[in-house]
Amino acid sequence: MFTGIVEAIGTIERVAPFAGGVRLTVAAPQLDFSDVALGDSITHNGACMTVTELLPDARFTIDVSDESLRCTVGLDREGGRVNLEKALKVDARLGGHLVSGHVDGIGDVVRFAPVGDNRELVVRAPAALARYLAVKGSVVVNGVSLTTNLVRDVPGGCEFSINLIPHTLSHTTLGDLAEGAQVNLEIDLIARYVERMLSLEAK
């Protein structure tokens, strides 16, 4: 489990293809490695991945399967920056919301514009995720826990608006976004279970 509170920004130094996926070498000089071991889980832009090797100079590797590459964006480009978060400890403070690290879909950035010192981020989510998005609800965008300010249905899905403050812009990769970019989305776990329970009651 995770919280959607980014701990560091990593850089994908190398993408090495292998049968069934790619092996990424990630440099993360700002990440605390004191409690990181082989087999630990770290989210990369919201996608939970397993540490397969610890390297010198605050670097490590992960193996990303073809299926994970198909379901996500931003994990196959050398030089790309990724939001990193280590798995949640049981006694840790839950600063964002409960996050599984499983990307549910890919959204399209339709607006990224200044609002004073902040930025308004508007993302179009696919139709399959629309039912899980609500005003003042939680959503994960590229591994960052955020609160929606506005949600409206549009043909083929829905659009949701988020206000990004300067701290979020400078401590995550969301400041790199632009209109036309794609982002990894994870809907709220509670919304997922509520929808499941209601669907069973309706039968």
Beta strands, then each sheet from edge to edge (+ up, - down):
strand 1: 8-18
strand 2: 21-27
strand 3: 41-44
strand 4: 47-55
strand 5: 59-65
strand 6: 81-86
strand 7: 105-115
strand 8: 118-126
strand 9: 138-141
strand 10: 144-147
strand 11: 150-154
strand 12: 157-164
strand 13: 182-187
sheet 1: 1+ 2- 5+ 4- 3+ 6- 1+
sheet 2: 10+ 9- 13+ 7- 8+ 12- 11+
end
